[in-house]
Amino acid sequence: MRNERQHKLTESHDETDRYAAEDAAELEKGAFDGSSIGRRTFLSVAAATGAALALPRTVSAEVTDDAMTDLAEFAVNAAPNDHQVTLVIEFEDTVALHAFYDEYGEPDWDIEEDDLPPKAVTREKPTPAAHAYLTADELTEALDLGGIDFVDFSPGANPFWKLGDAYDDHVFPEVEDARDFVSHNELDQGFQYLADEYSDRLRVHAIGQSPGWENLRTGEDPDPKDVYVAEIMKNIQDEESFAEKDKVVFSLSIHGDEPAGRVAGTRIIEEAAKGTADDFEDVLDDIVIVFVFINPDGWVVRKPQYEFETWWGGTERFRYHRGNAAVGDTNRQYPTMGWVYPGYWPAEPEDTPEVRPDDPEGRGYEDMVPDALAVVEHLRGYDNVEYLCDYHMMDLSESMVLNLESNAPYNHDGTHNLDEVNIRIGDGMQDHWGSPETISDDTSRASEAIYGIEGYVPERLLDYGTIYDSLSYQITGGLLGWAGQPEEFGGLGAVTVAPELVLRDGYDWKPFIERRLEMAYRISMREYTEMTAAKTNATVATDGQDTAYVGSDVLTRRSADLPYTDESPGKGDGKGQDRATRVQRRHETVQPGPGGSASASSGRITHSLAVQFDAHGIDEGVVRLVNPGGQTVREIDLADPLSDDQGHFYVPDPDDGDWSIEYDGDTDIDVEMVLLETEGEYPNPEEVLGYSQREYVVNPMQFFEDLEPFLEEGTIDGLRVHDVRIGRLMRGNSGKRRYDNLVISHDDGVDDQRYVSAIEEFVETGGDLVLTDAGLNLLGRLDVGQAAAIEADDIEFGTTDFPNLMDRDLDHPLLTDVRPIQQEIWKISQLGYTTGDDSPVWTVDTDAFTDAGGTIAGILGEDGDVGAGLLSAGDAEINVIGSVLPPANQRELHPFGMADYTLSFMGHTLMCNALGFEQRRYVNGELVGTWGELR
């Protein structure tokens, strides 16, 4: 397999200083004086070629010709001698064209054998032309052949997009015929053409701009790029119809080095505009498809990444960049409910502060995340966004695609729509390929070409779960979390998913594997559009059972209770006064070796420690967070393919003393340590982020109020502790129950014997009891059935990073229809919890639980105690779930409000199973599946 044209950072054969794109960003404008090539052009060429270039004034033109544009002459002569530059060439006649092809063509090129596109492709009409990858010496030889009229530098997918009449066949060529990834300038020109030609079906907007790479360090002469939105619908100029129709939004390559979404999306846009996308045509009568090209900075610039032999075979190459020119990760900067990581830049267009208060450089959100601000503002302008899908890529996995469930909170219907679209995408991939073995030759070739790993074949085509279920970490500030949250909290109320597709390659265009990746995401987009057009609903069958839950104000959290607010929703207890909140930031470079570290000191008023480090593209060594006592409390192994997407630690309420970051690899890593300090318990977001606190009143018992409308029969009633203690669970003195199920998620009233006795009477008469979260403390007081053997000392409270149910018995009735990948019961960030070991869990001692006769569904926490299980009490059941509906955590920054609850699909199913309910799902009136069993 030929692979000669990888973008390599090769050594120059002369002594001229050369600059890669990132290095060149630091050069002053004066370095370009007296040159026909300006600083902006220099940077764009350095980015597009992926090579280290010489400054224009230091280039002694080795290759020059009247046919060459200034840009072509510069690109060829500034690049290393053996670098193959992407050129488009026009000839005076077909004789000259054929002579060129005889010299540089590859007539035996075969996509089944060759990794990269052919060296040269040609056309005869409307003008004889070629698109080729040529070194300086090769171009000299071609010019010597004669008959060349025009030469220009021309990166992109369409070989002739820079020439006239380039779109007779395709604007964006089929993947097998493309020359490279679509370039941003090529997209701009192609969209203009398509929007003009097919104005009844396609609209294109430039909704805002990126920060621009030149603003990365110099702060001068930025080169921002447009953020494009393409809208597809039949008769799209009908504004009233457009506004009314349901919409599906596809976010393409929010991480610039994950290009598969762009590859699929550009082809679908062109076909749908022309009416030739047969797999999308029917739905365009009913819905609008919106494509957002969300991170142009990450797309247009290939930043140098120095890869190690253990993974990348010793080459030093340029790749697309994950973030924009100002922030390292563009998918952490959205205004999500709940916990906001203090090092991020949440892009809230409403009342955006000009300058962020805690930024030592005096920067504002328009400087750092103008692209995200534009996306949020534009998408809020749509009515009826039903689904939003944010397309990503990863390296290798047991699944070809992992679909990540949004962190946003969903009711019963939304939870089932989220699950159903995943099932349908998996079915679509299965229908198309049958199994991963069908394309095993290509996945094996690609893994060897990209990573040097032979024989890679995914075990399955698709799997899905929460972010943690799929990738073993969690985030805040993601596009999905924002878009999925309710509209009253600034979101879109959409069902949101992030697919992760294997074989991420931000370096070289490999048509043989790109055709498979493009198809995977085409299938995904098709299923999303069809679900948007479908009529769906989900119900809950209860077999006539009536359920009660015991509410309590101890579960309620109000913004009015915070000391820095003066509002009073829900009659809060806030004093309405500000407490000083400060931020200390330290930027350091950790040198390799035992002595290399960065440190920060925590003291009495330190609220939290946040650490971010940039190790993207580094695949060797372990980054450790070490506490003042010298113990490693967190670590990330950069050899783990998923480590690229982590890069931060968070410690709430850190111990006093010196905290340090240590790294044992062979290169430098940049570290930012952020200490949040406050005299009070709660940091004021206005003093840190510049955003005032959004009002909220939340309580996890809202879950049952939201579930009740979906019941096919039966009721769900909310009771108070007082109602229980005065006998409301029973029908007077008849000995008969009012309810079949009782749910308690708190320990309010646990010391009230009259309250406890009323619960015991309910269970003794056959009522099923569900104890969750702090409600487990009742087990130590109940003298009924197997619970009588549980003592108060057998109940433990603790905290954990993530509320994952481990060591699960999937045959247990509590886990009926839970899939193997599913572990995370509820999603932490939108309830205000962090990745720093503060999620609450209540457990029962394993020995005590089994000695009592209980059956275990799974464990929670580090001690391995019972997190979910079942006790019997005569004809009744006592279901135990140690963490599923906790109250929100107000201790962290949360300017954009808070959710009532954030159950995953697994957590939702766990609760329905505990109640003995059966979930039913309908699409277009047809029952498509059931989850759980009536009992």
Buried (B, 14 or more C-beta within 10 A) or exposed (E): EEEEBBBBBBEBEEEBEBBBBBBBBEBEEEBBEEBEBBBBBBBBBBBBBBBBBBBBEBBEEBBEBEBBBBBBBBBBBBBBBBBBBBBBBBBBEBEBBBBBBEEBBBEEBEBEEBBBBBBBBBBEEEBBBBBBBBBBEBBBBBBEBEBBBBBBBBBBBBBBBBBEEBBEEBBBBEBEBBBBBBBBBBBBBBBEBBBEBBEBBBBBBBBBBBBBBBBBEBEEEBBBBBBBBBBBBBEBEEEEEBEEBBBBBBBBBBBBBBBBBBBBBBBBBBBBBBBEBEBBEEBBEBBBBBBBBBBBBBBBBBBBBBBBEEBBBEBBBBBBBBBBBBBBBBBBBBBBBBBBBBBBBBBBBEEBBEBBBBBEEEBBBBBBBBBBBBBBBBBBEBEBBBBBBBBBBBBBBEBBBBBBBBBBBBBBBBBBBBBBBBBBBBBBBBEBBEBBEEBBEBBBBBBBBBBEBEEBBBEBBBBBBBBBBBBEBBBBBBBBBBBBBBEEBBBBBBBBBBBBBBBBBBBBBBBBBBBBBBBBBBBBBBBBBBBBBBEBBBBBBBEEBBBBBBBBEEBBBBBBBBBBBEBBEBEBEBBEEBBEBBBBBBEBEBEBEEEBBBBBBBEEBBBBBBBBBBBBBBBBBBBBBBBBEEEEBBEBEBBBBBBBBBBBBBBBEBEEEEBBBBBBBEBBBBBBBBBBBBEBEBBBBBBBBBBBBBBBBBBBBBBBBBBBEBBEEBBBBBBBBEBBBEBBBBEEEEEEBBBBBBBBBBBBBBEBEEBBBBBBBBBBBBBBBBBBBBBBBBBBBBEBBBBBBBEEEBBBBBBBBBBBBEEBBBEBBBBBBBBEBBBBBBBBBBBBBBBBBBBBBBBBBBEBBBEBEBBBBBBBBEEEBBBBBBBBBEEBBBBBBBBBBBBBBBBBBBBBBBBBBBBBBBBBBBBBBBBBBBBBBBBEEEEBBEBBEEB
